[in-house]
Amino acid sequence: MTTYLPTIGLEIHAELKTKSKMFCGCANNPDESHPNSFICPVCMAHPGTLPVVNEVAVEQVLRVGEAINGTIATFTEFDRKNYFYPDIPKNYQISQYKYPLISGGKIGDVTVTRIHLEEDTARSVHSAVGSKVDFNRAGVPLMELVTDPVIHDAKTAVSFAKELRLVLKYLDASDANLEKGEMRIEANISVAREGEVLGTKVEVKNLNSFKAVEQAIEFEIKRHLEMLKRGENIIQETRGWDENKQKTFSQRIKEESHDYRYYPDPDIPKFFLDEIPRFNKLVLQESLPQLPWELRKIYVEEGMKDQTVELLVGNQELNTLYQNVLKFLEKKEDSVLTANYLTSDIMGLLSKQNYTGKQIEDMDAKEFAELIGLISNKILSSRGAKDVLAIWVQEGGSPKAIAERINVIQISDDSELQLVITRIISENSLLVEEYKKGKDSVLQFLIGLGMKATRGAANPEKLTDLLRKELKS
């Protein structure tokens, strides 16, 4: 029986966060709603204009390369990639071909071929009355990362893309918002018969969600398998993804690199990166924050559950708040308690449909640390903490002051709890007799009565201990 092996390689583009475009001084603001607001003779390719390389964009790509243990080029140059399309004002794109900024590297088990830097294209806008071109995006710095063809299933491809997105966000190199087109994923898919190294490659372009990446890859693998089993030949082509029909469709025959007639851009000088101080390997390393995989290791060692770790690492704003709260905690061992409340209670409140409170970035770390201290020191019960949180996310302020105002400070005073217990026992003599005859479940009911009598403010551990002692007497 013939066996088949799917192989996937990814090409991922990400718009970089810089103040200006890649080769001119225009503002890097591709989301500007008014078309053609940030353009100049350089990004519009007027005759006689000269490009000047954005040094910050180069640095951002080098930082990404350093983060994934890639090899930084000592020499690099920019090339002209020639093709004709309405959104390319020059009729060529300034990109990199033979000498990329980064070679190699790895995220998880997926190895990287290269990372290079280029300029983004303009945006074509189509309507019933015709097509127009908005050049606000033309010339925006665009990083392209190409993986080795070492992925064999859709889920691994999606995991890699998600991890790269996290890296870009942690480095503050890109917002990498797929819906806005700040990150675009293309998948090269082939299915090899037994004995073949690779099958015929098909590229699916401009996938703008992780769900679309997974669905498109799975669809293509299935399509290839069915064609091979029928003895049909697969054409090397570029395909798109139809979200509504949940299938790919043919766009054009896939170009090869020689079709673009790459050659070095004569207007941009060559660069010897090892001679530029800000691109020094040690300087780049020192600029790196803690990366997602480093944080995962730390959080697991601290005793967090896997789900908590992923929620924390996967939400940069939440992780920043967590790190800031740690600075104000009275006890370091409360770190896991903090993570649990952030990933469960805070995220639970944020997910409510009619939530109108603070967003994560507006929450005060010192105040949240005060709340954790109240819980850790058993001044607040878990029920009381939820009540305080619900008010705190709306108003802010001292959690202790809120707790005192709504009367949920936990009662731990023995004499005060004893009064409650005495009343409960006197009002429930039949239940007390049942407990003394061996019906242990009665205890929980009596504890519930105690919590109700104190409106949830009783320290449950002290209430239980005192109640047991009273019932034994």
C-alpha positions as CSV (number, residue, x, y, z in Angstrom):
1,M,0.0,0.0,0.0
2,T,1.4,3.4,-1.0
3,T,2.1,5.8,1.9
4,Y,2.1,9.6,1.6
5,L,3.9,12.3,3.5
6,P,2.6,15.9,3.6
7,T,5.3,18.6,4.0
8,I,4.7,22.3,4.7
9,G,6.9,25.3,4.7
10,L,5.7,28.7,5.8
11,E,6.4,32.2,4.5
12,I,5.3,34.8,7.1
13,H,5.3,38.6,6.5
14,A,5.1,41.1,9.4
15,E,4.8,44.8,9.2
16,L,7.4,46.4,11.5
17,K,6.8,49.1,14.1
18,T,8.8,52.1,13.1
19,K,8.0,55.8,13.0
20,S,8.8,56.1,9.3
21,K,8.6,53.9,6.2
22,M,11.4,51.6,4.9
23,F,13.1,54.0,2.4
24,C,11.6,57.4,3.1
25,G,10.5,59.8,5.9
26,C,6.8,59.3,5.5
27,A,4.9,58.2,8.6
28,N,4.5,54.4,9.0
29,N,0.7,54.5,9.4
30,P,-0.9,52.0,6.9
31,D,-4.2,52.1,8.9
32,E,-4.9,55.7,8.1
33,S,-8.5,55.8,6.9
34,H,-8.0,58.7,4.5
35,P,-6.2,57.2,1.4
36,N,-2.8,58.6,0.2
37,S,-2.3,60.8,3.3
38,F,1.3,59.6,4.0
39,I,3.1,59.5,0.6
40,C,6.0,61.3,-1.0
41,P,8.0,61.2,-4.3
42,V,10.2,58.4,-2.9
43,C,7.4,55.9,-2.0
44,M,5.5,56.9,-5.1
45,A,8.6,56.1,-7.2
46,H,8.9,59.5,-8.9
47,P,11.9,59.7,-11.3
48,G,15.2,60.8,-9.7
49,T,14.3,59.9,-6.1
50,L,16.7,57.8,-4.0
51,P,15.8,55.4,-1.2
52,V,17.4,55.7,2.2
53,V,17.4,52.6,4.4
54,N,15.5,52.7,7.8
55,E,18.1,51.7,10.3
56,V,15.5,50.9,13.0
57,A,13.8,48.4,10.7
58,V,17.1,46.6,10.1
59,E,17.7,46.5,13.9
60,Q,14.2,45.0,14.5
61,V,14.9,42.1,12.1
62,L,18.3,41.5,13.7
63,R,16.7,41.3,17.1
64,V,14.2,38.8,15.9
65,G,17.1,36.8,14.4
66,E,19.0,36.9,17.7
67,A,15.9,35.9,19.6
68,I,15.6,32.6,17.6
69,N,19.3,31.9,17.5
70,G,19.7,32.7,13.9
71,T,23.0,33.8,12.2
72,I,23.3,37.5,11.6
73,A,24.9,38.4,8.2
74,T,28.2,40.2,8.2
75,F,27.3,41.5,4.7
76,T,24.0,42.3,3.2
77,E,22.5,44.2,0.2
78,F,19.0,45.0,-1.1
79,D,17.7,43.8,-4.4
80,R,15.1,44.7,-7.0
81,K,12.3,42.1,-7.3
82,N,10.7,42.8,-10.7
83,Y,7.0,42.3,-11.3
84,F,4.1,44.4,-12.6
85,Y,1.0,45.0,-10.5
86,P,-1.1,48.1,-9.8
87,D,0.0,48.2,-6.1
88,I,3.8,48.3,-7.0
89,P,4.5,51.9,-8.0
90,K,8.1,51.2,-9.2
91,N,7.1,48.1,-11.1
92,Y,9.6,46.4,-8.8
93,Q,9.8,45.8,-5.0
94,I,13.0,46.5,-3.0
95,S,13.7,43.2,-1.2
96,Q,16.6,40.9,-0.4
97,Y,17.5,37.8,-2.3
98,K,21.1,36.4,-2.1
99,Y,22.2,38.1,1.2
100,P,19.4,38.0,3.8
101,L,19.9,39.7,7.2
102,I,19.3,36.4,9.0
103,S,20.1,32.8,8.1
104,G,19.0,29.8,10.2
105,G,17.3,29.9,13.6
106,K,14.7,27.8,15.3
107,I,11.3,28.2,17.1
108,G,10.3,25.0,18.9
109,D,11.1,22.1,16.5
110,V,10.7,24.1,13.3
111,T,13.9,25.4,11.7
112,V,14.1,28.7,9.8
113,T,15.7,29.2,6.4
114,R,16.1,32.9,6.4
115,I,14.6,36.3,7.5
116,H,14.9,39.2,5.2
117,L,13.6,42.8,4.9
118,E,11.6,44.4,2.2
119,E,9.1,47.1,1.5
120,D,5.3,46.5,1.6
121,T,3.1,47.2,-1.4
122,A,0.2,49.6,-1.7
123,R,-3.3,48.4,-1.1
124,S,-5.8,47.9,-4.0
125,V,-9.4,48.9,-3.1
126,H,-12.1,47.3,-5.3
127,S,-15.7,48.4,-5.5
128,A,-18.6,48.2,-7.9
129,V,-17.5,51.3,-9.7
130,G,-13.9,50.3,-10.2
131,S,-10.6,49.8,-8.5
132,K,-8.4,52.4,-6.8
133,V,-5.0,52.2,-5.1
134,D,-4.1,53.6,-1.6
135,F,-0.4,54.2,-1.2
136,N,-0.4,54.7,2.6
137,R,1.0,51.2,3.0
138,A,3.5,51.4,0.1
139,G,7.0,51.3,1.5
140,V,6.1,50.2,5.1
141,P,8.9,48.0,6.5
142,L,8.1,44.4,6.0
143,M,9.9,41.4,7.5
144,E,9.7,38.1,5.8
145,L,10.5,34.8,7.5
146,V,10.8,31.6,5.6
147,T,10.8,28.2,7.4
148,D,12.5,25.0,6.2
149,P,10.1,22.5,4.7
150,V,10.1,20.5,8.0
151,I,6.4,20.8,9.1
152,H,4.2,17.8,8.4
153,D,0.7,18.8,9.8
154,A,-1.5,21.8,10.0
155,K,-1.5,22.1,13.8
156,T,2.3,22.3,14.0
157,A,2.2,25.1,11.3
158,V,-0.3,27.1,13.4
159,S,1.7,26.6,16.6
160,F,4.8,27.9,14.9
161,A,3.0,31.0,13.5
162,K,1.4,31.7,16.9
163,E,4.8,31.5,18.6
164,L,6.4,33.8,16.1
165,R,3.6,36.3,16.6
166,L,4.3,36.2,20.4
167,V,8.0,36.8,19.7
168,L,7.3,39.8,17.5
169,K,5.0,41.3,20.2
170,Y,7.4,40.6,23.1
171,L,10.2,42.3,21.1
172,D,7.8,45.2,20.3
173,A,8.9,44.7,16.7
174,S,5.4,44.3,15.3
175,D,1.8,44.3,16.5
176,A,1.3,41.3,14.2
177,N,-2.4,41.8,14.0
178,L,-3.6,39.3,11.4
179,E,-7.0,40.9,10.9
180,K,-5.4,44.2,10.0
181,G,-2.9,42.5,7.6
182,E,0.1,43.4,9.9
183,M,1.0,39.7,9.8
184,R,0.3,37.5,6.7
185,I,0.9,33.8,6.4
186,E,1.5,31.8,3.2
187,A,1.8,28.0,3.3
188,N,3.7,25.9,0.8
189,I,2.2,22.5,0.8
190,S,3.3,19.3,-1.0
191,V,2.4,15.6,-0.6
192,A,5.1,13.1,-1.5
193,R,4.5,9.5,-2.5
194,E,6.6,6.8,-0.8
195,G,10.1,7.0,-2.2
196,E,9.8,10.7,-3.1
197,V,11.6,13.4,-1.1
198,L,9.0,16.1,-1.8
199,G,5.9,16.3,-4.0
200,T,4.8,19.1,-6.2
201,K,4.5,22.4,-4.2
202,V,1.4,24.5,-4.0
203,E,1.4,27.9,-2.3
204,V,-1.7,29.2,-0.5
205,K,-1.3,33.0,-0.1
206,N,-2.4,35.7,2.3
207,L,-4.0,33.7,5.1
208,N,-5.3,36.2,7.6
209,S,-6.2,34.0,10.6
210,F,-4.7,31.0,12.4
211,K,-8.0,29.2,11.8
212,A,-7.7,29.9,8.0
213,V,-4.1,28.6,8.1
214,E,-5.1,25.3,9.6
215,Q,-8.2,24.8,7.4
216,A,-6.4,25.7,4.2
217,I,-3.5,23.3,4.9
218,E,-5.8,20.5,5.8
219,F,-7.9,21.1,2.7
220,E,-4.8,21.1,0.4
221,I,-3.4,17.9,1.9
222,K,-6.7,16.2,1.4
223,R,-6.9,17.6,-2.2
224,H,-3.4,16.4,-3.0
225,L,-4.1,12.9,-1.6
226,E,-7.3,12.5,-3.6
227,M,-5.6,13.6,-6.8
228,L,-2.6,11.3,-6.3
229,K,-4.8,8.3,-5.6
230,R,-6.6,9.0,-8.9
231,G,-3.3,9.2,-10.7
232,E,-3.7,12.9,-11.5
233,N,-0.8,15.4,-11.7
234,I,-0.6,18.2,-9.3
235,I,0.2,21.6,-10.8
236,Q,2.7,24.0,-9.1
237,E,0.5,27.0,-8.6
238,T,-0.5,29.8,-6.3
239,R,-3.9,29.4,-4.7
240,G,-6.2,31.5,-2.4
241,W,-8.5,30.5,0.4
242,D,-12.2,31.0,0.1
243,E,-13.5,31.4,3.7
244,N,-17.2,31.0,2.7
245,K,-16.7,27.9,0.6
246,Q,-14.0,26.5,2.9
247,K,-11.8,25.6,0.0
248,T,-8.8,26.8,-1.9
249,F,-9.0,28.2,-5.5
250,S,-6.4,28.6,-8.2
251,Q,-5.0,32.1,-8.8
252,R,-2.0,31.7,-11.1
253,I,0.8,29.4,-12.0
254,K,3.5,29.7,-9.3
255,E,6.5,31.9,-10.2
256,E,10.1,30.8,-9.7
257,S,12.8,33.1,-8.4
258,H,14.2,33.6,-11.8
259,D,10.9,35.0,-13.0
260,Y,11.4,38.1,-10.8
261,R,14.9,38.8,-12.4
262,Y,16.5,39.8,-9.1
263,Y,19.5,42.1,-9.2
264,P,21.2,44.4,-6.6
265,D,19.6,47.8,-6.2
266,P,22.1,50.3,-7.7
267,D,20.7,53.1,-5.5
268,I,21.3,51.5,-2.1
269,P,24.9,50.9,-0.8
270,K,26.1,47.5,0.4
271,F,26.2,47.0,4.2
272,F,28.9,45.4,6.4
273,L,26.8,44.8,9.4
274,D,29.7,43.7,11.7
275,E,31.1,47.2,11.3
276,I,28.0,49.0,12.7
277,P,28.1,49.3,16.5
278,R,24.3,49.1,17.2
279,F,24.2,45.8,15.3
280,N,26.8,44.2,17.4
281,K,25.7,40.7,18.7
282,L,26.2,41.6,22.4
283,V,24.3,44.9,22.0
284,L,21.4,43.0,20.3
285,Q,21.4,40.3,23.0
286,E,21.2,43.0,25.8
287,S,18.1,44.5,24.1
288,L,16.1,41.3,24.3
289,P,13.3,40.9,26.9
290,Q,12.5,37.5,28.4
291,L,11.1,35.5,25.6
292,P,7.9,33.3,25.6
293,W,9.8,30.0,26.0
294,E,12.0,31.4,28.8
295,L,8.9,32.6,30.7
296,R,7.1,29.3,30.3
297,K,10.1,27.5,32.0
298,I,10.1,30.0,34.9
299,Y,6.4,29.8,35.4
300,V,6.3,26.0,35.4
301,E,9.2,25.9,37.9
302,E,7.1,28.3,40.1
303,G,4.4,25.7,40.2
304,M,1.8,27.1,37.8
305,K,-0.5,24.8,35.9
306,D,0.0,24.5,32.1
307,Q,-3.2,26.3,31.3
308,T,-2.3,29.2,33.5
309,V,1.1,29.4,32.0
310,E,-0.3,29.6,28.4
311,L,-2.9,32.2,29.3
312,L,-0.2,34.3,31.0
313,V,2.5,34.0,28.3
314,G,-0.1,34.3,25.4
315,N,-1.4,37.6,26.6
316,Q,1.4,40.2,26.7
317,E,-0.7,42.8,28.5
318,L,-1.7,40.3,31.2
319,N,1.9,39.1,31.6
320,T,3.1,42.7,32.0
321,L,0.6,43.3,34.7
322,Y,1.6,40.1,36.4
323,Q,5.3,41.1,36.3
324,N,4.5,44.5,37.8
325,V,2.3,43.0,40.6
326,L,5.2,40.8,41.6
327,K,7.2,43.9,42.5
328,F,4.7,44.9,45.2
329,L,3.9,41.5,46.8
330,E,4.6,41.1,50.5
331,K,5.4,37.3,50.0
332,K,7.1,35.9,46.9
333,E,5.2,32.6,47.3
334,D,2.0,34.5,46.4
335,S,3.1,34.6,42.7
336,V,1.1,31.5,41.8
337,L,-2.0,32.9,43.6
338,T,-1.5,36.2,41.6
339,A,-1.3,34.3,38.3
340,N,-4.5,32.3,39.2
341,Y,-6.5,35.4,40.0
342,L,-5.3,37.2,36.8
343,T,-6.0,34.3,34.4
344,S,-9.3,33.2,36.0
345,D,-11.1,36.0,37.8
346,I,-9.7,39.0,35.9
347,M,-10.0,37.3,32.5
348,G,-13.4,36.1,33.5
349,L,-14.6,39.6,34.2
350,L,-13.1,40.9,30.9
351,S,-14.9,38.2,28.9
352,K,-18.4,39.2,30.1
353,Q,-20.5,40.7,27.3
354,N,-21.4,43.9,29.1
355,Y,-18.1,44.5,30.9
356,T,-17.4,48.2,31.2
357,G,-14.5,48.3,33.7
358,K,-10.8,48.9,33.3
359,Q,-8.7,47.2,30.6
360,I,-5.7,45.3,31.6
361,E,-3.2,48.0,30.7
362,D,-5.1,50.5,33.0
363,M,-5.1,48.3,36.1
364,D,-3.0,49.4,39.0
365,A,-0.3,46.7,39.9
366,K,0.2,48.0,43.5
367,E,-3.6,47.9,44.2
368,F,-3.8,44.4,42.8
369,A,-0.9,43.3,45.0
370,E,-2.8,44.7,48.0
371,L,-5.8,42.5,47.0
372,I,-3.6,39.4,46.8
373,G,-2.2,40.2,50.2
374,L,-5.7,40.3,51.7
375,I,-6.5,36.9,50.2
376,S,-3.2,35.3,51.2
377,N,-3.5,36.6,54.8
378,K,-7.1,35.3,55.0
379,I,-8.5,38.8,55.5
380,L,-10.7,38.1,52.5
381,S,-12.4,34.9,51.6
382,S,-12.5,33.8,47.9
383,R,-16.2,35.0,47.8
384,G,-15.3,38.3,49.4
385,A,-12.3,38.7,46.9
386,K,-14.7,38.2,44.0
387,D,-17.0,40.9,45.3
388,V,-14.1,43.3,45.9
389,L,-12.7,42.6,42.4
390,A,-16.1,43.3,40.7
391,I,-16.0,46.8,42.2
392,W,-12.3,47.4,41.9
393,V,-12.2,46.9,38.1
394,Q,-14.9,49.6,37.8
395,E,-13.6,52.1,40.3
396,G,-10.0,51.3,41.3
397,G,-8.7,52.3,44.7
398,S,-7.7,50.4,47.8
399,P,-9.1,46.9,47.8
400,K,-9.1,46.9,51.6
401,A,-11.1,50.1,51.7
402,I,-13.6,48.5,49.2
403,A,-13.8,45.4,51.4
404,E,-14.5,47.4,54.5
405,R,-17.1,49.5,52.7
406,I,-19.1,46.4,51.5
407,N,-18.4,44.6,54.8
408,V,-16.7,41.5,53.5
409,I,-13.6,41.6,55.7
410,Q,-13.2,38.0,56.9
411,I,-14.2,37.3,60.5
412,S,-11.4,35.4,62.3
413,D,-12.1,36.5,65.8
414,D,-12.9,33.4,67.9
415,S,-15.4,35.2,70.2
416,E,-17.3,36.7,67.3
417,L,-17.5,33.4,65.5
418,Q,-18.5,31.6,68.8
419,L,-21.6,33.8,69.1
420,V,-22.7,32.7,65.6
421,I,-22.0,29.0,66.3
422,T,-23.9,29.1,69.6
423,R,-27.0,30.5,67.8
424,I,-26.8,28.0,65.0
425,I,-26.6,25.0,67.4
426,S,-29.4,26.3,69.5
427,E,-31.7,26.8,66.5
428,N,-30.9,23.4,64.9
429,S,-30.9,20.9,67.8
430,L,-32.3,18.0,65.7
431,L,-29.5,18.4,63.2
432,V,-26.9,18.5,66.0
433,E,-28.3,15.2,67.3
434,E,-28.1,13.6,63.9
435,Y,-24.4,14.7,63.6
436,K,-23.6,13.2,67.1
437,K,-25.2,9.9,65.9
438,G,-22.7,9.7,63.1
439,K,-24.2,11.7,60.1
440,D,-21.1,13.6,59.1
441,S,-22.8,15.3,56.2
442,V,-24.7,17.5,58.7
443,L,-21.4,19.4,59.4
444,Q,-21.2,20.9,56.0
445,F,-24.8,22.1,56.3
446,L,-24.1,23.7,59.6
447,I,-21.0,25.4,58.2
448,G,-23.1,26.7,55.3
449,L,-25.5,28.2,57.9
450,G,-22.6,29.9,59.6
451,M,-21.3,31.4,56.3
452,K,-24.8,32.6,55.5
453,A,-25.2,34.1,58.9
454,T,-22.0,36.1,58.4
455,R,-22.8,36.9,54.7
456,G,-19.8,34.9,53.6
457,A,-17.4,36.8,55.8
458,A,-16.5,34.1,58.3
459,N,-13.1,32.5,58.0
460,P,-14.2,29.0,56.9
461,E,-11.3,27.2,58.4
462,K,-11.8,28.8,61.9
463,L,-15.6,28.4,61.6
464,T,-15.1,24.7,60.9
465,D,-12.6,24.1,63.7
466,L,-14.8,25.9,66.3
467,L,-17.9,24.2,65.2
468,R,-16.3,20.7,65.4
469,K,-15.1,21.5,69.0
470,E,-18.5,22.8,70.0
471,L,-20.3,19.7,68.6
472,K,-18.0,17.4,70.5
473,S,-18.6,19.0,73.8
